[in-house]
Amino acid sequence: MSRMKLKVNGQELDFSSPPMGEKGSVQVQWGASQAGAVARSCEISWRVDESGIWIETPTGVKGFDWRREIDDDNRPQYVLIERNGAREFSLARVSRAGESEASATSSGKKKALKVKAQMPGKIVRVLVEEGQEVTKDQPLLVMEAMKMENEIRAVQSGRVQKVKATQGQAVETGAELLLIE
């Protein structure tokens, strides 16, 4: 079972598995990364409706509407607005969908960048071919996950060395989608 980490208003939440679908439940842990803090956990359940989501925790049920925004790095982020309340929660990922850090060799050259799936989903479109030159932020492929289409973009310029994903393919978290050198 794959895990997922998410930052919500600066608090890191560790999900036992990525929440997917119109309804479900998942175990969530938080507080373990803070010095001297005791890790806490609980099970949450959710149900998606036409404009947002209902979340049930041990303390009750709350409804949230959401809106999509673009941050300063041109990355999507989502804001949850509590229904019948005044609170907003910013959802920001630690990394973009499909990002993986390129590491440097002792000669200073970067290794091939492995673009991986950050959650299970289905490849809707592959936008590049092997051997094609790409620029930073260029769309590489479109993946559907959690009933949303996510455009996965290049995090660096380079040449597509290998395309491992095909249109219509179902992929799991961590699956290599393509390599950029």
N, C-alpha and C positions, 0 to 999 in steps of 0.2 A: 504494500500500500504506500503510495507516495505522499509526502508531506508538503505543506505550502506555508510560507511565511508572508505576512502582510503587515504593513504599518498603518495604523489608524490613529490620527492625531498624535503621532510620536510614540505610541505604544506598539511594541512588536507582538503580534499574535501568531502563535504556532498552531496550525490546523493539522489534525491527524491525517486528513486527506482534503484535496481541494473541494469546496462546496460546488456542486454542479446540479443543474436541472431546476425544475420549477418548485420542487420541495424536497426536503431531506433533513438530515441531522448530522452533526460532526462534533468531535471532541476538540476543544480549544484550550491551549495553555498560554499563560502570559506571566510576566514578571521574573522569569528565570534569568534573563540577560542583565538585570540590574544588580549591581554589587550589594550584597547583604540581603537581597530580597528573597522571599520565599515564593517559589513558583506556585501559581494557582491554576486551576483548570475547572471546566464545566462543559456540559454538553449543550449545544445550541441547535435549534431547529429553525427552518425558514420555509416560507411559502411566498412565491413571487406572484404579484398581481399586475394589472395593466400599467401601472405607473410607478411601481416600486416593490417593496419587500416587507413582509412581516417577519420579525425575529423573536423567537421565544427562548428565554434564558430561565434559570431557576428563580429569578426575581420577578418575572412577568413577561408579558407580550407587548412589543412596541412595533408600530408601523413607521416606515420611512419611505419618502419619495427620493428619487435620485436624479442627478443631472451630471452630464459629462462635460468636463472642461479640459482645456489643453494647458499644460504647465509651461514654464519658461524654457524648457528643453524640447518643446513641441511634442511632449508625450501626453497621452490621455490619462486623466485621473477622474475619479468619481467622487461626488459629494453626496452624502446621505443627509436628508433634512427630516428631522423627527416630525411625524404627523401629530397635530395638536400639541406641539411643543415648540420651544425656541432654539433647540440645539441643532447644530450642524456638525457632521463628522467628515473630515477629508480622508479619502482613501488614497494612499500613494504606494506604489510598488517599489521595492528595493531595486529591481531591475525591470527593464521592458520585457515583454513577452518575446522569448527566443534569444535573449542576450546571453552571451557567455564571454567572459573576459579573455582576451588574447594574451598569451604569455610570451615573454621575450626569451630567446635563446642566449647562450653566452656570447655569440657573435653580435648580438644586438638586434637581429632580425626577428620579426614576429612570426610565430607559428601560424598555421592556418586557423582561422576563427571558426569554431564549431557553433553553428546556430542550432539551438535545441528548443524543443517544445517545453514551455514552462507549465503546461497543464494538458490534460487529455483533450483531444478535439479531432476535428476533421479538416483536411486540407481542401480549401475551396478553389483556390487558383495558385498556380506557380507562375511567377511573373518574370523569372530569369532563366537562362540556359547555361549549361557548362561552357566555360571559356569566356563568358560575357564579362566585360568590365563594369563595375558598379561603383557608385559614389556613396559617401556617407549619407545616411537617411533615405536612400533610395528604397522604395518598396521591393521586397524580395518575394513574398508570398502572402496569401490571405488564409487565415485559419479560423474556423468557427469553433468557439468554446463557450459553454454556458449560454447558448442561444444568441451570441454576439459575434460579429465578424471582427477579427483582430488583424490589422495589417502589420506584418513583421518587416522591419526595416533594417538596412545595413548599419552597423555601428562603426564601421570603418570603410574606407575605399579599398578596392582591390579587384581581384579577378575571381569569379566563381569557379572553384576547383572541381566540386562535385555536387550534384543535386541528388539528394537521397529521398526526397518526398515526391509523391505524385498526386495529381488532382483526384479527389475522392477518397484518398487514403485516410484511415483512422490512425491516430498516433497517440501514444502514451506520454506521460510526463518524462522528460529527459531524452526523448527520441531525437536523434540527430536529423535535422532537416536538410542542411547543406553546409558546405565548407567554403570559406572565402580566404584566399591567400594574398 
